[in-house]
């Protein structure tokens, strides 16, 4: 598995209960690989952080949305974007430009895929498939210096 270094914000400690509460709010279950990551790196910034989709390249994974902080809070980010996000798509990370990395539950409630949501594009054209799992996303991260 690729080594990801996470830069942690202050007050990033999180409990299973907090994750369960957000799952209940969204009426979903997060994938296990993501749950393990968020328990350790809530609101964290990955290094390396660049990834590609099949259509776009050199996109940036800025940070995981936080379950505890008011800054980039997962529920608040969802609520701010709920009118434009397709149903069954839930953000878990953001880029530096207002776009979102999301879990897409439209095809499977137990195994969501990972998509990029471009906030400057409308409807289905705003969604770009990245990969099938959170672990695959982390494996795709690279540095522009590589």
HELIX and SHEET records of a PDB file:
HELIX    1   1 UNK A   16  UNK A   26  1                                  11    
HELIX    2   2 UNK A   32  UNK A   41  1                                  10    
HELIX    3   3 UNK A   74  UNK A   81  1                                   8    
HELIX    4   4 UNK A  123  UNK A  126  5                                   4    
HELIX    5   5 UNK A  134  UNK A  140  1                                   7    
SHEET    1   A 2 UNK A   5  UNK A   7  0                                        
SHEET    2   A 2 UNK A  45  UNK A  47 -1                                        
SHEET    1   B 2 UNK A  50  UNK A  51  0                                        
SHEET    2   B 2 UNK A  59  UNK A  60 -1                                        
SHEET    1   C 5 UNK A  63  UNK A  64  0                                        
SHEET    2   C 5 UNK A  89  UNK A  94 -1                                        
SHEET    3   C 5 UNK A 100  UNK A 104 -1                                        
SHEET    4   C 5 UNK A 113  UNK A 117 -1                                        
SHEET    5   C 5 UNK A 127  UNK A 131 -1                                        
END                                                                             
